[in-house]
């Protein structure tokens, strides 16, 4: 079930990325990809594209209060219109979603 959910999520992200590009643009190709699903519910997936986009995600099931939930962390990088590679590192867990990157504003 979790593997199917992750596959659908990855396909939706790739489809959204393709739909957001101008129609006359050459679509990037996937250079490498990986997907791992363990019996304990932990997982990892990632891919790299010819346009420099790189995604890496890992997650696991964790006891959160009285419930069991999925916690995830990862990073993604992309080449901006200015030619600079931007990287965002993120975590989504019982404390919410948190993202950091040199180009993102920081709270004081």
N, CA, C and O atoms as a GROMACS GRO file, in nm:
protein
  432
    1UNK      N    1   0.083  -0.119   0.000
    1UNK     CA    2   0.000   0.000   0.000
    1UNK      C    3   0.087   0.125   0.000
    1UNK      O    4   0.065   0.216  -0.080
    2UNK      N    5   0.188   0.129   0.090
    2UNK     CA    6   0.276   0.246   0.099
    2UNK      C    7   0.357   0.262  -0.029
    2UNK      O    8   0.379   0.374  -0.075
    3UNK      N    9   0.402   0.149  -0.088
    3UNK     CA   10   0.480   0.156  -0.212
    3UNK      C   11   0.395   0.215  -0.323
    3UNK      O   12   0.444   0.296  -0.403
    4UNK      N   13   0.268   0.177  -0.330
    4UNK     CA   14   0.178   0.230  -0.432
    4UNK      C   15   0.157   0.380  -0.409
    4UNK      O   16   0.158   0.457  -0.505
    5UNK      N   17   0.139   0.421  -0.284
    5UNK     CA   18   0.120   0.563  -0.252
    5UNK      C   19   0.242   0.643  -0.294
    5UNK      O   20   0.229   0.750  -0.352
    6UNK      N   21   0.361   0.593  -0.264
    6UNK     CA   22   0.483   0.664  -0.299
    6UNK      C   23   0.501   0.671  -0.450
    6UNK      O   24   0.547   0.772  -0.503
    7UNK      N   25   0.466   0.564  -0.521
    7UNK     CA   26   0.476   0.563  -0.666
    7UNK      C   27   0.381   0.665  -0.727
    7UNK      O   28   0.418   0.738  -0.819
    8UNK      N   29   0.260   0.671  -0.676
    8UNK     CA   30   0.162   0.768  -0.725
    8UNK      C   31   0.210   0.910  -0.694
    8UNK      O   32   0.198   0.998  -0.779
    9UNK      N   33   0.264   0.933  -0.574
    9UNK     CA   34   0.316   1.064  -0.537
    9UNK      C   35   0.430   1.106  -0.628
    9UNK      O   36   0.432   1.220  -0.676
   10UNK      N   37   0.524   1.017  -0.654
   10UNK     CA   38   0.637   1.047  -0.741
   10UNK      C   39   0.588   1.076  -0.883
   10UNK      O   40   0.636   1.169  -0.947
   11UNK      N   41   0.493   0.998  -0.931
   11UNK     CA   42   0.439   1.021  -1.066
   11UNK      C   43   0.369   1.157  -1.072
   11UNK      O   44   0.380   1.228  -1.173
   12UNK      N   45   0.296   1.195  -0.967
   12UNK     CA   46   0.227   1.323  -0.964
   12UNK      C   47   0.326   1.439  -0.965
   12UNK      O   48   0.304   1.539  -1.033
   13UNK      N   49   0.436   1.425  -0.890
   13UNK     CA   50   0.539   1.530  -0.888
   13UNK      C   51   0.602   1.545  -1.026
   13UNK      O   52   0.620   1.657  -1.074
   14UNK      N   53   0.636   1.433  -1.089
   14UNK     CA   54   0.695   1.440  -1.222
   14UNK      C   55   0.598   1.498  -1.324
   14UNK      O   56   0.638   1.578  -1.409
   15UNK      N   57   0.471   1.460  -1.316
   15UNK     CA   58   0.371   1.513  -1.408
   15UNK      C   59   0.352   1.663  -1.388
   15UNK      O   60   0.342   1.738  -1.485
   16UNK      N   61   0.346   1.707  -1.262
   16UNK     CA   62   0.331   1.850  -1.233
   16UNK      C   63   0.451   1.928  -1.284
   16UNK      O   64   0.436   2.038  -1.337
   17UNK      N   65   0.571   1.873  -1.268
   17UNK     CA   66   0.692   1.940  -1.317
   17UNK      C   67   0.686   1.954  -1.469
   17UNK      O   68   0.720   2.059  -1.523
   18UNK      N   69   0.643   1.850  -1.536
   18UNK     CA   70   0.636   1.854  -1.682
   18UNK      C   71   0.528   1.952  -1.728
   18UNK      O   72   0.548   2.025  -1.826
   19UNK      N   73   0.415   1.955  -1.660
   19UNK     CA   74   0.306   2.044  -1.699
   19UNK      C   75   0.341   2.191  -1.677
   19UNK      O   76   0.289   2.277  -1.748
   20UNK      N   77   0.427   2.220  -1.581
   20UNK     CA   78   0.463   2.359  -1.551
   20UNK      C   79   0.562   2.417  -1.651
   20UNK      O   80   0.578   2.539  -1.656
   21UNK      N   81   0.628   2.335  -1.729
   21UNK     CA   82   0.726   2.383  -1.826
   21UNK      C   83   0.657   2.438  -1.950
   21UNK      O   84   0.548   2.392  -1.986
   22UNK      N   85   0.718   2.535  -2.016
   22UNK     CA   86   0.664   2.581  -2.144
   22UNK      C   87   0.656   2.464  -2.242
   22UNK      O   88   0.742   2.375  -2.241
   23UNK      N   89   0.554   2.463  -2.324
   23UNK     CA   90   0.528   2.349  -2.412
   23UNK      C   91   0.636   2.327  -2.517
   23UNK      O   92   0.654   2.214  -2.564
   24UNK      N   93   0.710   2.433  -2.555
   24UNK     CA   94   0.814   2.415  -2.656
   24UNK      C   95   0.949   2.378  -2.596
   24UNK      O   96   1.046   2.360  -2.669
   25UNK      N   97   0.956   2.365  -2.464
   25UNK     CA   98   1.082   2.332  -2.397
   25UNK      C   99   1.111   2.182  -2.413
   25UNK      O  100   1.020   2.100  -2.424
   26UNK      N  101   1.237   2.150  -2.414
   26UNK     CA  102   1.278   2.010  -2.417
   26UNK      C  103   1.267   1.956  -2.275
   26UNK      O  104   1.325   2.013  -2.182
   27UNK      N  105   1.193   1.848  -2.257
   27UNK     CA  106   1.175   1.791  -2.124
   27UNK      C  107   1.302   1.719  -2.080
   27UNK      O  108   1.366   1.650  -2.159
   28UNK      N  109   1.337   1.736  -1.952
   28UNK     CA  110   1.456   1.666  -1.902
   28UNK      C  111   1.432   1.516  -1.896
   28UNK      O  112   1.318   1.470  -1.882
   29UNK      N  113   1.539   1.442  -1.906
   29UNK     CA  114   1.532   1.297  -1.893
   29UNK      C  115   1.582   1.256  -1.756
   29UNK      O  116   1.668   1.323  -1.698
   30UNK      N  117   1.530   1.147  -1.705
   30UNK     CA  118   1.577   1.093  -1.578
   30UNK      C  119   1.707   1.019  -1.603
   30UNK      O  120   1.713   0.928  -1.685
   31UNK      N  121   1.812   1.061  -1.531
   31UNK     CA  122   1.944   0.997  -1.543
   31UNK      C  123   1.949   0.873  -1.455
   31UNK      O  124   1.996   0.768  -1.496
   32UNK      N  125   1.898   0.888  -1.333
   32UNK     CA  126   1.897   0.775  -1.241
   32UNK      C  127   1.781   0.790  -1.145
   32UNK      O  128   1.735   0.901  -1.117
   33UNK      N  129   1.732   0.677  -1.095
   33UNK     CA  130   1.626   0.680  -0.996
   33UNK      C  131   1.639   0.556  -0.908
   33UNK      O  132   1.699   0.456  -0.945
   34UNK      N  133   1.581   0.568  -0.790
   34UNK     CA  134   1.582   0.455  -0.699
   34UNK      C  135   1.455   0.459  -0.614
   34UNK      O  136   1.398   0.565  -0.592
   35UNK      N  137   1.413   0.343  -0.569
   35UNK     CA  138   1.297   0.333  -0.481
   35UNK      C  139   1.317   0.210  -0.394
   35UNK      O  140   1.343   0.101  -0.444
   36UNK      N  141   1.305   0.228  -0.262
   36UNK     CA  142   1.324   0.119  -0.170
   36UNK      C  143   1.209   0.120  -0.068
   36UNK      O  144   1.178   0.225  -0.012
   37UNK      N  145   1.148   0.007  -0.045
   37UNK     CA  146   1.041  -0.009   0.053
   37UNK      C  147   1.078  -0.126   0.143
   37UNK      O  148   1.100  -0.237   0.095
   38UNK      N  149   1.087  -0.101   0.273
   38UNK     CA  150   1.123  -0.206   0.368
   38UNK      C  151   1.000  -0.261   0.439
   38UNK      O  152   0.897  -0.194   0.446
   39UNK      N  153   1.012  -0.380   0.493
   39UNK     CA  154   0.901  -0.444   0.564
   39UNK      C  155   0.856  -0.365   0.685
   39UNK      O  156   0.739  -0.373   0.723
   40UNK      N  157   0.946  -0.289   0.748
   40UNK     CA  158   0.910  -0.212   0.866
   40UNK      C  159   0.838  -0.081   0.832
   40UNK      O  160   0.807  -0.003   0.922
   41UNK      N  161   0.813  -0.056   0.704
   41UNK     CA  162   0.744   0.064   0.662
   41UNK      C  163   0.836   0.178   0.623
   41UNK      O  164   0.789   0.280   0.571
   42UNK      N  165   0.965   0.164   0.648
   42UNK     CA  166   1.058   0.268   0.607
   42UNK      C  167   1.076   0.263   0.455
   42UNK      O  168   1.058   0.159   0.393
   43UNK      N  169   1.113   0.377   0.398
   43UNK     CA  170   1.127   0.383   0.254
   43UNK      C  171   1.227   0.492   0.216
   43UNK      O  172   1.262   0.577   0.298
   44UNK      N  173   1.270   0.487   0.094
   44UNK     CA  174   1.358   0.591   0.038
   44UNK      C  175   1.336   0.592  -0.112
   44UNK      O  176   1.316   0.488  -0.174
   45UNK      N  177   1.342   0.711  -0.169
   45UNK     CA  178   1.337   0.722  -0.314
   45UNK      C  179   1.410   0.848  -0.357
   45UNK      O  180   1.432   0.939  -0.277
   46UNK      N  181   1.446   0.851  -0.481
   46UNK     CA  182   1.514   0.968  -0.533
   46UNK      C  183   1.535   0.955  -0.682
   46UNK      O  184   1.520   0.847  -0.740
   47UNK      N  185   1.572   1.067  -0.744
   47UNK     CA  186   1.603   1.066  -0.886
   47UNK      C  187   1.690   1.186  -0.920
   47UNK      O  188   1.697   1.283  -0.845
   48UNK      N  189   1.755   1.177  -1.035
   48UNK     CA  190   1.834   1.287  -1.089
   48UNK      C  191   1.797   1.302  -1.236
   48UNK      O  192   1.781   1.203  -1.307
   49UNK      N  193   1.784   1.427  -1.281
   49UNK     CA  194   1.745   1.454  -1.419
   49UNK      C  195   1.856   1.527  -1.494
   49UNK      O  196   1.947   1.584  -1.433
   50UNK      N  197   1.847   1.526  -1.626
   50UNK     CA  198   1.947   1.591  -1.709
   50UNK      C  199   1.950   1.742  -1.691
   50UNK      O  200   2.050   1.805  -1.725
   51UNK      N  201   1.842   1.801  -1.639
   51UNK     CA  202   1.839   1.947  -1.617
   51UNK      C  203   1.901   1.988  -1.484
   51UNK      O  204   1.898   2.106  -1.448
   52UNK      N  205   1.958   1.892  -1.410
   52UNK     CA  206   2.022   1.922  -1.283
   52UNK      C  207   1.934   1.904  -1.162
   52UNK      O  208   1.982   1.919  -1.049
   53UNK      N  209   1.807   1.873  -1.181
   53UNK     CA  210   1.719   1.852  -1.066
   53UNK      C  211   1.753   1.720  -0.999
   53UNK      O  212   1.767   1.616  -1.065
   54UNK      N  213   1.766   1.724  -0.866
   54UNK     CA  214   1.796   1.604  -0.787
   54UNK      C  215   1.700   1.602  -0.668
   54UNK      O  216   1.682   1.703  -0.600
   55UNK      N  217   1.638   1.486  -0.643
   55UNK     CA  218   1.545   1.469  -0.532
   55UNK      C  219   1.589   1.347  -0.452
   55UNK      O  220   1.625   1.244  -0.509
   56UNK      N  221   1.587   1.360  -0.319
   56UNK     CA  222   1.623   1.249  -0.230
   56UNK      C  223   1.529   1.255  -0.110
   56UNK      O  224   1.522   1.357  -0.042
   57UNK      N  225   1.458   1.146  -0.083
   57UNK     CA  226   1.359   1.141   0.025
   57UNK      C  227   1.374   1.010   0.100
   57UNK      O  228   1.398   0.905   0.040
   58UNK      N  229   1.359   1.017   0.232
   58UNK     CA  230   1.353   0.896   0.314
   58UNK      C  231   1.246   0.916   0.422
   58UNK      O  232   1.219   1.028   0.463
   59UNK      N  233   1.187   0.807   0.465
   59UNK     CA  234   1.082   0.816   0.566
   59UNK      C  235   1.069   0.687   0.644
   59UNK      O  236   1.124   0.583   0.607
   60UNK      N  237   0.994   0.698   0.751
   60UNK     CA  238   0.972   0.581   0.838
   60UNK      C  239   0.843   0.601   0.916
   60UNK      O  240   0.791   0.712   0.926
   61UNK      N  241   0.794   0.492   0.971
   61UNK     CA  242   0.678   0.497   1.060
   61UNK      C  243   0.729   0.525   1.201
   61UNK      O  244   0.828   0.466   1.245
   62UNK      N  245   0.660   0.616   1.271
   62UNK     CA  246   0.704   0.652   1.406
   62UNK      C  247   0.582   0.669   1.495
   62UNK      O  248   0.477   0.717   1.452
   63UNK      N  249   0.597   0.628   1.621
   63UNK     CA  250   0.492   0.649   1.720
   63UNK      C  251   0.489   0.798   1.752
   63UNK      O  252   0.589   0.856   1.794
   64UNK      N  253   0.372   0.860   1.732
   64UNK     CA  254   0.353   1.002   1.760
   64UNK      C  255   0.232   1.012   1.851
   64UNK      O  256   0.118   1.006   1.804
   65UNK      N  257   0.256   1.028   1.980
   65UNK     CA  258   0.146   1.026   2.076
   65UNK      C  259   0.083   0.889   2.077
   65UNK      O  260   0.152   0.788   2.094
   66UNK      N  261  -0.049   0.885   2.060
   66UNK     CA  262  -0.120   0.757   2.059
   66UNK      C  263  -0.130   0.697   1.919
   66UNK      O  264  -0.181   0.586   1.902
   67UNK      N  265  -0.082   0.768   1.820
   67UNK     CA  266  -0.094   0.726   1.681
   67UNK      C  267   0.043   0.689   1.623
   67UNK      O  268   0.147   0.724   1.678
   68UNK      N  269   0.041   0.617   1.513
   68UNK     CA  270   0.160   0.591   1.435
   68UNK      C  271   0.148   0.674   1.308
   68UNK      O  272   0.046   0.671   1.241
   69UNK      N  273   0.254   0.748   1.277
   69UNK     CA  274   0.251   0.832   1.158
   69UNK      C  275   0.379   0.817   1.077
   69UNK      O  276   0.476   0.758   1.123
   70UNK      N  277   0.376   0.871   0.959
   70UNK     CA  278   0.493   0.868   0.871
   70UNK      C  279   0.570   0.998   0.887
   70UNK      O  280   0.512   1.107   0.875
   71UNK      N  281   0.698   0.988   0.914
   71UNK     CA  282   0.786   1.104   0.919
   71UNK      C  283   0.881   1.093   0.800
   71UNK      O  284   0.925   0.984   0.763
   72UNK      N  285   0.912   1.208   0.741
   72UNK     CA  286   0.994   1.208   0.621
   72UNK      C  287   1.096   1.320   0.629
   72UNK      O  288   1.077   1.418   0.700
   73UNK      N  289   1.205   1.302   0.555
   73UNK     CA  290   1.304   1.408   0.539
   73UNK      C  291   1.366   1.390   0.401
   73UNK      O  292   1.359   1.283   0.341
   74UNK      N  293   1.427   1.496   0.356
   74UNK     CA  294   1.490   1.485   0.225
   74UNK      C  295   1.546   1.617   0.178
   74UNK      O  296   1.561   1.712   0.255
   75UNK      N  297   1.578   1.619   0.050
   75UNK     CA  298   1.630   1.740  -0.010
   75UNK      C  299   1.598   1.739  -0.158
   75UNK      O  300   1.575   1.633  -0.217
   76UNK      N  301   1.598   1.857  -0.216
   76UNK     CA  302   1.588   1.867  -0.361
   76UNK      C  303   1.674   1.984  -0.405
   76UNK      O  304   1.687   2.084  -0.335
   77UNK      N  305   1.729   1.970  -0.523
   77UNK     CA  306   1.813   2.073  -0.583
   77UNK      C  307   1.764   2.098  -0.724
   77UNK      O  308   1.713   2.009  -0.791
   78UNK      N  309   1.781   2.222  -0.767
   78UNK     CA  310   1.744   2.258  -0.903
   78UNK      C  311   1.832   2.374  -0.948
   78UNK      O  312   1.887   2.447  -0.866
   79UNK      N  313   1.844   2.391  -1.078
   79UNK     CA  314   1.921   2.501  -1.135
   79UNK      C  315   1.823   2.614  -1.163
   79UNK      O  316   1.729   2.598  -1.241
   80UNK      N  317   1.844   2.730  -1.100
   80UNK     CA  318   1.758   2.845  -1.120
   80UNK      C  319   1.781   2.909  -1.256
   80UNK      O  320   1.875   2.874  -1.328
   81UNK      N  321   1.695   3.003  -1.290
   81UNK     CA  322   1.708   3.074  -1.417
   81UNK      C  323   1.839   3.152  -1.425
   81UNK      O  324   1.886   3.185  -1.534
   82UNK      N  325   1.898   3.182  -1.308
   82UNK     CA  326   2.026   3.253  -1.302
   82UNK      C  327   2.146   3.160  -1.314
   82UNK      O  328   2.260   3.205  -1.306
   83UNK      N  329   2.120   3.028  -1.332
   83UNK     CA  330   2.229   2.932  -1.346
   83UNK      C  331   2.284   2.879  -1.215
   83UNK      O  332   2.372   2.794  -1.215
   84UNK      N  333   2.233   2.928  -1.103
   84UNK     CA  334   2.279   2.885  -0.970
   84UNK      C  335   2.202   2.760  -0.928
   84UNK      O  336   2.081   2.750  -0.951
   85UNK      N  337   2.272   2.665  -0.864
   85UNK     CA  338   2.206   2.546  -0.810
   85UNK      C  339   2.153   2.580  -0.671
   85UNK      O  340   2.229   2.620  -0.582
   86UNK      N  341   2.024   2.564  -0.652
   86UNK     CA  342   1.958   2.589  -0.524
   86UNK      C  343   1.923   2.455  -0.462
   86UNK      O  344   1.874   2.364  -0.530
   87UNK      N  345   1.947   2.443  -0.331
   87UNK     CA  346   1.918   2.320  -0.259
   87UNK      C  347   1.830   2.351  -0.139
   87UNK      O  348   1.856   2.445  -0.064
   88UNK      N  349   1.725   2.272  -0.123
   88UNK     CA  350   1.636   2.283  -0.008
   88UNK      C  351   1.643   2.150   0.066
   88UNK      O  352   1.628   2.043   0.007
   89UNK      N  353   1.666   2.157   0.196
   89UNK     CA  354   1.665   2.039   0.283
   89UNK      C  355   1.542   2.053   0.373
   89UNK      O  356   1.517   2.160   0.427
   90UNK      N  357   1.467   1.946   0.388
   90UNK     CA  358   1.342   1.956   0.462
   90UNK      C  359   1.317   1.836   0.552
   90UNK      O  360   1.374   1.728   0.533
   91UNK      N  361   1.230   1.856   0.650
   91UNK     CA  362   1.184   1.752   0.741
   91UNK      C  363   1.035   1.770   0.763
   91UNK      O  364   0.987   1.883   0.778
   92UNK      N  365   0.961   1.661   0.764
   92UNK     CA  366   0.818   1.663   0.796
   92UNK      C  367   0.794   1.556   0.901
   92UNK      O  368   0.806   1.437   0.873
   93UNK      N  369   0.761   1.600   1.022
   93UNK     CA  370   0.742   1.506   1.132
   93UNK      C  371   0.638   1.560   1.228
   93UNK      O  372   0.558   1.647   1.193
   94UNK      N  373   0.638   1.510   1.352
   94UNK     CA  374   0.540   1.553   1.452
   94UNK      C  375   0.552   1.702   1.485
   94UNK      O  376   0.462   1.759   1.548
   95UNK      N  377   0.661   1.765   1.445
   95UNK     CA  378   0.680   1.908   1.469
   95UNK      C  379   0.644   1.994   1.348
   95UNK      O  380   0.666   2.115   1.350
   96UNK      N  381   0.588   1.933   1.244
   96UNK     CA  382   0.547   2.007   1.126
   96UNK      C  383   0.649   1.996   1.014
   96UNK      O  384   0.740   1.914   1.018
   97UNK      N  385   0.632   2.081   0.913
   97UNK     CA  386   0.721   2.084   0.798
   97UNK      C  387   0.821   2.197   0.817
   97UNK      O  388   0.783   2.310   0.848
   98UNK      N  389   0.950   2.166   0.799
   98UNK     CA  390   1.055   2.266   0.812
   98UNK      C  391   1.151   2.251   0.695
   98UNK      O  392   1.198   2.142   0.664
   99UNK      N  393   1.178   2.363   0.631
   99UNK     CA  394   1.269   2.363   0.516
   99UNK      C  395   1.379   2.466   0.538
   99UNK      O  396   1.356   2.573   0.594
  100UNK      N  397   1.500   2.430   0.494
  100UNK     CA  398   1.611   2.524   0.501
  100UNK      C  399   1.684   2.524   0.367
  100UNK      O  400   1.684   2.426   0.294
  101UNK      N  401   1.744   2.637   0.339
  101UNK     CA  402   1.824   2.653   0.218
  101UNK      C  403   1.892   2.789   0.225
  101UNK      O  404   1.837   2.882   0.283
  102UNK      N  405   2.009   2.800   0.167
  102UNK     CA  406   2.082   2.927   0.171
  102UNK      C  407   2.002   3.040   0.109
  102UNK      O  408   2.021   3.155   0.148
  103UNK      N  409   1.915   3.012   0.016
  103UNK     CA  410   1.836   3.114  -0.053
  103UNK      C  411   1.703   3.143   0.015
  103UNK      O  412   1.632   3.234  -0.028
  104UNK      N  413   1.667   3.068   0.120
  104UNK     CA  414   1.540   3.088   0.188
  104UNK      C  415   1.557   3.183   0.307
  104UNK      O  416   1.662   3.185   0.370
  105UNK      N  417   1.453   3.261   0.338
  105UNK     CA  418   1.460   3.350   0.454
  105UNK      C  419   1.468   3.267   0.582
  105UNK      O  420   1.417   3.156   0.590
  106UNK      N  421   1.534   3.324   0.681
  106UNK     CA  422   1.548   3.256   0.811
  106UNK      C  423   1.473   3.335   0.917
  106UNK      O  424   1.474   3.458   0.917
  107UNK      N  425   1.407   3.263   1.007
  107UNK     CA  426   1.340   3.331   1.117
  107UNK      C  427   1.441   3.362   1.226
  107UNK      O  428   1.539   3.290   1.244
  108UNK      N  429   1.417   3.469   1.297
  108UNK     CA  430   1.510   3.512   1.401
  108UNK      C  431   1.473   3.458   1.534
  108UNK      O  432   1.541   3.485   1.633
   0.00000   0.00000   0.00000
